[in-house]
Amino acid sequence: MNSKVLQFLKQFALLTVGAALVAFGIYFFKIPNHFSTGGVSGLSIVLAAIFKSTWLTEGMILTSINVLLIIAGLIVVGKDFTFKTIYCTLLMSGLTWLLEVIYPMDAPLTRYPVLELVFAILLPSLGSAILFYEGASTGGTDIVAMIIKKFSSLNISTALFAADIVIVLSTYFVFGIETWLFCVLGLISKSLFVNAVLESINTVKNCTVITSIEYEEDICKFITDDLHRSATISEAFSSAYLHESKTVIITVLNRKQALKLKKYAKSIDPHSFIVVTSTSTIYGKGFKENI
């Protein structure tokens, strides 16, 4: 199968999984416990409680708001409004609404709100991190940010965080202080967890191999032919103890590739010196193309 087709299918699968995780977290853990941690999903939980309608559910409000935001985004933002964001927004909203129909819930899954809060943070944060990694999102306030960015120079992250605080604050008046405290904890934990997951997903290994010049060609050939990566080579080095000429090979690999390189380099040169450091920010071909 064509590599581009495989790449598209892989990306499509990741987008679907990411959006589904967000929907499951919202429906099974946020909505039953009234955990409004900001964003459109949090606003939907608050509005559904205010209206107290049997037919105007959280899923319906969430879907309606996101559809309106998509239409506004297409009109205002235009070509910069990506298909990935539209797909993930509709899938997440529609799946939440569908779950209300096929699996109605009258109460939380467990009697332990702290446990429920953990999953209310964990699932949507993991799903959002996967979507951010693929350059997509579940819409909502992200669409609002795109619209604001087009017409003003406001600090968007500050404005959106302020909006989240207002939504979380409203839970105090709608659901009481206990739920409000859970929501405050959830809002803080959500941002920290998304950043942690993103950094973990993006982490790669910066490998520096110091070896004798005679092994340079074999190691470079292994990197290019077996690992399908490139490397930077410098021969202007010598060891301080024996004053022997040394080659330094620098390459960036994923975890699995780095392990293979370490094993191979040591197998052909037991005296090689290998330094491996972790980083989550690499710009260049095969990694992030734009700063």
C-alpha beads as a LAMMPS data file, in Angstrom:
LAMMPS data file: protein, C-alpha beads

291 atoms
290 bonds

1 atom types
1 bond types

-500.0 500.0 xlo xhi
-500.0 500.0 ylo yhi
-500.0 500.0 zlo zhi

Masses

1 110.0

Atoms # bond

1 1 1 0.000 0.000 0.000
2 1 1 1.177 3.521 -0.785
3 1 1 3.100 5.106 2.112
4 1 1 0.981 8.270 1.902
5 1 1 -2.191 6.212 2.201
6 1 1 -0.780 4.381 5.227
7 1 1 0.211 7.688 6.802
8 1 1 -3.293 9.057 6.213
9 1 1 -4.927 5.950 7.713
10 1 1 -2.628 6.113 10.748
11 1 1 -3.423 9.786 11.276
12 1 1 -7.155 9.159 10.787
13 1 1 -7.055 6.360 13.377
14 1 1 -5.210 8.553 15.902
15 1 1 -7.677 11.413 15.380
16 1 1 -10.593 9.027 15.916
17 1 1 -9.081 7.527 19.069
18 1 1 -8.234 10.975 20.444
19 1 1 -11.731 12.372 19.863
20 1 1 -13.332 9.214 21.294
21 1 1 -11.243 9.426 24.484
22 1 1 -12.389 13.021 24.987
23 1 1 -16.038 12.027 24.440
24 1 1 -15.823 9.063 26.847
25 1 1 -14.214 11.213 29.526
26 1 1 -16.874 13.887 29.168
27 1 1 -19.882 11.563 29.113
28 1 1 -18.938 8.885 31.648
29 1 1 -17.106 11.038 34.191
30 1 1 -17.593 14.785 33.699
31 1 1 -21.331 14.996 33.036
32 1 1 -22.605 12.638 35.809
33 1 1 -20.450 14.417 38.423
34 1 1 -21.014 17.938 37.053
35 1 1 -17.249 18.375 36.641
36 1 1 -17.155 21.568 34.615
37 1 1 -13.457 22.285 34.028
38 1 1 -13.961 24.971 31.415
39 1 1 -14.351 24.935 27.653
40 1 1 -17.504 24.181 25.708
41 1 1 -18.037 20.863 27.489
42 1 1 -17.950 22.627 30.855
43 1 1 -20.303 25.322 29.606
44 1 1 -22.694 22.619 28.360
45 1 1 -22.780 20.974 31.792
46 1 1 -23.620 24.290 33.478
47 1 1 -26.262 25.269 30.902
48 1 1 -27.979 21.860 31.063
49 1 1 -28.263 22.212 34.839
50 1 1 -29.653 25.745 34.545
51 1 1 -32.320 24.834 31.978
52 1 1 -33.151 21.505 33.668
53 1 1 -34.836 20.172 30.560
54 1 1 -35.444 16.482 29.867
55 1 1 -34.706 16.911 26.166
56 1 1 -32.020 19.638 26.236
57 1 1 -29.132 17.430 27.357
58 1 1 -25.443 18.162 27.791
59 1 1 -24.620 16.267 24.600
60 1 1 -27.185 18.201 22.594
61 1 1 -25.947 21.562 23.926
62 1 1 -22.317 20.553 23.306
63 1 1 -23.060 19.517 19.726
64 1 1 -25.134 22.630 19.018
65 1 1 -22.480 25.034 20.303
66 1 1 -19.678 23.270 18.424
67 1 1 -21.662 23.208 15.159
68 1 1 -22.294 26.954 15.484
69 1 1 -18.608 27.538 16.198
70 1 1 -17.602 25.444 13.166
71 1 1 -19.890 27.505 10.926
72 1 1 -18.484 30.725 12.397
73 1 1 -14.943 29.396 11.953
74 1 1 -15.525 28.471 8.315
75 1 1 -16.982 31.917 7.603
76 1 1 -14.419 33.962 9.527
77 1 1 -11.217 31.931 9.427
78 1 1 -11.761 30.313 6.032
79 1 1 -9.032 28.163 4.477
80 1 1 -6.958 28.016 7.677
81 1 1 -9.805 26.120 9.317
82 1 1 -8.644 22.523 8.854
83 1 1 -10.626 19.403 8.042
84 1 1 -9.014 17.636 11.011
85 1 1 -10.493 20.082 13.497
86 1 1 -13.946 19.838 11.885
87 1 1 -13.826 16.019 11.922
88 1 1 -12.660 15.780 15.544
89 1 1 -15.136 18.394 16.762
90 1 1 -18.119 16.698 15.126
91 1 1 -16.989 13.216 16.161
92 1 1 -16.451 14.170 19.804
93 1 1 -19.732 16.116 20.060
94 1 1 -21.771 13.561 18.136
95 1 1 -20.358 10.629 20.085
96 1 1 -21.189 12.330 23.399
97 1 1 -24.739 12.894 22.201
98 1 1 -24.997 9.312 20.873
99 1 1 -23.852 7.874 24.213
100 1 1 -26.720 9.695 25.911
101 1 1 -29.108 7.765 23.681
102 1 1 -27.567 4.287 23.736
103 1 1 -26.258 4.305 27.326
104 1 1 -28.310 6.667 29.539
105 1 1 -26.747 7.498 32.914
106 1 1 -28.718 8.720 35.940
107 1 1 -25.794 8.721 38.362
108 1 1 -21.983 8.482 38.446
109 1 1 -20.374 5.127 37.721
110 1 1 -18.907 4.842 41.236
111 1 1 -19.380 6.287 44.726
112 1 1 -15.883 7.782 44.734
113 1 1 -15.790 11.311 43.259
114 1 1 -11.983 11.597 43.521
115 1 1 -11.597 8.462 41.387
116 1 1 -14.120 9.837 38.911
117 1 1 -12.237 13.166 38.761
118 1 1 -9.017 11.331 37.917
119 1 1 -10.643 9.721 34.877
120 1 1 -12.503 12.942 34.021
121 1 1 -9.060 14.558 33.675
122 1 1 -7.106 11.570 32.364
123 1 1 -9.220 10.542 29.358
124 1 1 -9.934 13.994 27.833
125 1 1 -6.355 15.158 28.493
126 1 1 -4.873 12.079 26.841
127 1 1 -7.254 12.449 23.898
128 1 1 -6.491 16.170 23.551
129 1 1 -2.743 15.502 23.661
130 1 1 -3.067 12.955 20.823
131 1 1 -5.045 15.476 18.768
132 1 1 -2.587 18.312 19.460
133 1 1 0.245 15.991 18.397
134 1 1 -1.529 15.448 15.072
135 1 1 -2.211 19.183 14.655
136 1 1 -5.927 18.964 15.423
137 1 1 -8.283 19.725 18.307
138 1 1 -11.847 19.138 19.431
139 1 1 -12.849 22.670 18.468
140 1 1 -14.763 24.582 21.110
141 1 1 -12.640 27.327 22.607
142 1 1 -9.872 26.575 20.094
143 1 1 -12.184 27.850 17.363
144 1 1 -12.927 30.932 19.441
145 1 1 -9.161 31.459 19.742
146 1 1 -8.729 31.290 15.958
147 1 1 -11.476 33.879 15.469
148 1 1 -10.029 36.204 18.130
149 1 1 -6.552 35.855 16.651
150 1 1 -7.798 36.958 13.237
151 1 1 -9.184 40.262 14.487
152 1 1 -7.082 41.274 17.477
153 1 1 -3.687 41.105 19.131
154 1 1 -5.069 39.940 22.466
155 1 1 -3.202 37.343 24.477
156 1 1 -5.425 34.437 23.448
157 1 1 -4.230 31.917 26.025
158 1 1 -4.902 34.415 28.836
159 1 1 -8.344 35.272 27.444
160 1 1 -9.352 31.619 27.113
161 1 1 -8.026 30.755 30.560
162 1 1 -10.065 33.645 31.975
163 1 1 -13.144 32.246 30.198
164 1 1 -12.467 28.810 31.729
165 1 1 -12.218 30.388 35.180
166 1 1 -15.597 32.097 34.699
167 1 1 -17.189 28.786 33.648
168 1 1 -15.634 26.974 36.619
169 1 1 -16.719 29.782 38.968
170 1 1 -20.304 29.403 37.792
171 1 1 -20.355 25.826 39.097
172 1 1 -20.210 27.237 42.635
173 1 1 -23.597 28.889 42.159
174 1 1 -25.150 26.008 40.187
175 1 1 -23.804 22.868 41.926
176 1 1 -22.384 24.046 45.264
177 1 1 -18.974 24.408 46.859
178 1 1 -17.969 20.714 46.866
179 1 1 -18.413 20.324 43.112
180 1 1 -16.779 23.720 42.583
181 1 1 -13.645 22.625 44.462
182 1 1 -13.448 19.471 42.337
183 1 1 -13.788 21.630 39.203
184 1 1 -10.998 23.985 40.311
185 1 1 -8.733 20.999 40.944
186 1 1 -9.701 19.552 37.571
187 1 1 -8.963 22.798 35.703
188 1 1 -5.464 23.025 37.191
189 1 1 -4.697 19.330 36.695
190 1 1 -5.989 19.306 33.121
191 1 1 -3.475 21.816 31.781
192 1 1 -0.570 20.177 33.630
193 1 1 -1.469 16.685 32.434
194 1 1 -1.910 17.691 28.762
195 1 1 1.540 19.293 28.763
196 1 1 3.072 16.210 30.396
197 1 1 1.497 13.809 27.888
198 1 1 2.482 15.983 24.928
199 1 1 6.082 16.145 26.117
200 1 1 6.135 12.372 26.554
201 1 1 4.711 11.783 23.053
202 1 1 7.208 14.209 21.483
203 1 1 10.247 12.883 23.340
204 1 1 13.068 11.654 21.105
205 1 1 16.653 10.629 21.768
206 1 1 19.621 12.787 20.801
207 1 1 22.429 10.263 20.340
208 1 1 26.140 11.127 20.212
209 1 1 28.448 8.243 19.304
210 1 1 32.208 8.732 19.830
211 1 1 34.121 5.997 18.066
212 1 1 37.304 5.266 16.118
213 1 1 37.461 6.500 12.536
214 1 1 37.609 2.917 11.230
215 1 1 34.056 2.257 12.463
216 1 1 32.554 5.493 11.151
217 1 1 31.329 4.110 7.829
218 1 1 29.701 1.011 9.352
219 1 1 27.817 2.971 12.016
220 1 1 26.661 5.623 9.537
221 1 1 25.526 2.928 7.134
222 1 1 23.523 1.299 9.938
223 1 1 21.871 4.635 10.766
224 1 1 20.916 5.401 7.156
225 1 1 20.099 1.897 5.860
226 1 1 18.640 0.139 8.910
227 1 1 17.218 3.019 10.955
228 1 1 16.351 5.199 7.940
229 1 1 17.746 8.311 9.583
230 1 1 20.603 10.659 8.844
231 1 1 23.490 11.856 10.983
232 1 1 26.085 14.586 11.345
233 1 1 29.752 13.547 11.410
234 1 1 32.855 15.316 12.676
235 1 1 36.377 13.874 12.605
236 1 1 38.207 16.810 14.245
237 1 1 38.376 15.118 17.670
238 1 1 40.942 13.164 19.634
239 1 1 40.850 11.383 22.984
240 1 1 42.457 13.175 25.940
241 1 1 44.031 10.052 27.440
242 1 1 45.472 8.170 24.438
243 1 1 45.385 11.080 21.954
244 1 1 43.771 8.868 19.318
245 1 1 41.743 10.322 16.448
246 1 1 38.031 9.975 17.044
247 1 1 34.844 10.395 15.039
248 1 1 31.771 11.957 16.585
249 1 1 28.431 10.939 15.059
250 1 1 25.323 12.855 16.082
251 1 1 21.814 11.649 15.209
252 1 1 18.254 11.990 16.529
253 1 1 16.164 8.821 16.885
254 1 1 13.080 7.510 18.606
255 1 1 13.424 5.286 21.686
256 1 1 13.428 1.997 19.790
257 1 1 15.935 3.207 17.199
258 1 1 18.248 4.591 19.896
259 1 1 18.350 1.202 21.615
260 1 1 19.233 -0.516 18.322
261 1 1 22.009 2.002 17.656
262 1 1 23.512 1.507 21.125
263 1 1 23.570 -2.268 20.680
264 1 1 25.056 -2.073 17.183
265 1 1 27.737 0.498 18.044
266 1 1 28.860 -1.554 21.040
267 1 1 28.869 -4.772 19.015
268 1 1 31.394 -3.466 16.474
269 1 1 33.326 -1.145 18.793
270 1 1 33.247 -2.193 22.468
271 1 1 35.276 0.922 23.338
272 1 1 32.801 3.359 21.760
273 1 1 31.383 6.079 23.979
274 1 1 27.669 6.767 23.560
275 1 1 25.758 9.704 25.058
276 1 1 21.946 9.641 24.859
277 1 1 19.829 12.589 25.980
278 1 1 16.069 13.078 25.820
279 1 1 14.460 16.074 24.140
280 1 1 10.935 16.941 23.036
281 1 1 11.770 19.784 20.650
282 1 1 13.490 18.935 17.361
283 1 1 13.106 20.999 14.191
284 1 1 14.103 19.619 10.801
285 1 1 13.251 17.005 8.209
286 1 1 11.490 14.031 9.740
287 1 1 10.481 16.029 12.804
288 1 1 8.891 19.467 13.189
289 1 1 9.301 21.374 9.941
290 1 1 8.264 24.798 11.209
291 1 1 9.215 26.784 14.295

Bonds

1 1 1 2
2 1 2 3
3 1 3 4
4 1 4 5
5 1 5 6
6 1 6 7
7 1 7 8
8 1 8 9
9 1 9 10
10 1 10 11
11 1 11 12
12 1 12 13
13 1 13 14
14 1 14 15
15 1 15 16
16 1 16 17
17 1 17 18
18 1 18 19
19 1 19 20
20 1 20 21
21 1 21 22
22 1 22 23
23 1 23 24
24 1 24 25
25 1 25 26
26 1 26 27
27 1 27 28
28 1 28 29
29 1 29 30
30 1 30 31
31 1 31 32
32 1 32 33
33 1 33 34
34 1 34 35
35 1 35 36
36 1 36 37
37 1 37 38
38 1 38 39
39 1 39 40
40 1 40 41
41 1 41 42
42 1 42 43
43 1 43 44
44 1 44 45
45 1 45 46
46 1 46 47
47 1 47 48
48 1 48 49
49 1 49 50
50 1 50 51
51 1 51 52
52 1 52 53
53 1 53 54
54 1 54 55
55 1 55 56
56 1 56 57
57 1 57 58
58 1 58 59
59 1 59 60
60 1 60 61
61 1 61 62
62 1 62 63
63 1 63 64
64 1 64 65
65 1 65 66
66 1 66 67
67 1 67 68
68 1 68 69
69 1 69 70
70 1 70 71
71 1 71 72
72 1 72 73
73 1 73 74
74 1 74 75
75 1 75 76
76 1 76 77
77 1 77 78
78 1 78 79
79 1 79 80
80 1 80 81
81 1 81 82
82 1 82 83
83 1 83 84
84 1 84 85
85 1 85 86
86 1 86 87
87 1 87 88
88 1 88 89
89 1 89 90
90 1 90 91
91 1 91 92
92 1 92 93
93 1 93 94
94 1 94 95
95 1 95 96
96 1 96 97
97 1 97 98
98 1 98 99
99 1 99 100
100 1 100 101
101 1 101 102
102 1 102 103
103 1 103 104
104 1 104 105
105 1 105 106
106 1 106 107
107 1 107 108
108 1 108 109
109 1 109 110
110 1 110 111
111 1 111 112
112 1 112 113
113 1 113 114
114 1 114 115
115 1 115 116
116 1 116 117
117 1 117 118
118 1 118 119
119 1 119 120
120 1 120 121
121 1 121 122
122 1 122 123
123 1 123 124
124 1 124 125
125 1 125 126
126 1 126 127
127 1 127 128
128 1 128 129
129 1 129 130
130 1 130 131
131 1 131 132
132 1 132 133
133 1 133 134
134 1 134 135
135 1 135 136
136 1 136 137
137 1 137 138
138 1 138 139
139 1 139 140
140 1 140 141
141 1 141 142
142 1 142 143
143 1 143 144
144 1 144 145
145 1 145 146
146 1 146 147
147 1 147 148
148 1 148 149
149 1 149 150
150 1 150 151
151 1 151 152
152 1 152 153
153 1 153 154
154 1 154 155
155 1 155 156
156 1 156 157
157 1 157 158
158 1 158 159
159 1 159 160
160 1 160 161
161 1 161 162
162 1 162 163
163 1 163 164
164 1 164 165
165 1 165 166
166 1 166 167
167 1 167 168
168 1 168 169
169 1 169 170
170 1 170 171
171 1 171 172
172 1 172 173
173 1 173 174
174 1 174 175
175 1 175 176
176 1 176 177
177 1 177 178
178 1 178 179
179 1 179 180
180 1 180 181
181 1 181 182
182 1 182 183
183 1 183 184
184 1 184 185
185 1 185 186
186 1 186 187
187 1 187 188
188 1 188 189
189 1 189 190
190 1 190 191
191 1 191 192
192 1 192 193
193 1 193 194
194 1 194 195
195 1 195 196
196 1 196 197
197 1 197 198
198 1 198 199
199 1 199 200
200 1 200 201
201 1 201 202
202 1 202 203
203 1 203 204
204 1 204 205
205 1 205 206
206 1 206 207
207 1 207 208
208 1 208 209
209 1 209 210
210 1 210 211
211 1 211 212
212 1 212 213
213 1 213 214
214 1 214 215
215 1 215 216
216 1 216 217
217 1 217 218
218 1 218 219
219 1 219 220
220 1 220 221
221 1 221 222
222 1 222 223
223 1 223 224
224 1 224 225
225 1 225 226
226 1 226 227
227 1 227 228
228 1 228 229
229 1 229 230
230 1 230 231
231 1 231 232
232 1 232 233
233 1 233 234
234 1 234 235
235 1 235 236
236 1 236 237
237 1 237 238
238 1 238 239
239 1 239 240
240 1 240 241
241 1 241 242
242 1 242 243
243 1 243 244
244 1 244 245
245 1 245 246
246 1 246 247
247 1 247 248
248 1 248 249
249 1 249 250
250 1 250 251
251 1 251 252
252 1 252 253
253 1 253 254
254 1 254 255
255 1 255 256
256 1 256 257
257 1 257 258
258 1 258 259
259 1 259 260
260 1 260 261
261 1 261 262
262 1 262 263
263 1 263 264
264 1 264 265
265 1 265 266
266 1 266 267
267 1 267 268
268 1 268 269
269 1 269 270
270 1 270 271
271 1 271 272
272 1 272 273
273 1 273 274
274 1 274 275
275 1 275 276
276 1 276 277
277 1 277 278
278 1 278 279
279 1 279 280
280 1 280 281
281 1 281 282
282 1 282 283
283 1 283 284
284 1 284 285
285 1 285 286
286 1 286 287
287 1 287 288
288 1 288 289
289 1 289 290
290 1 290 291
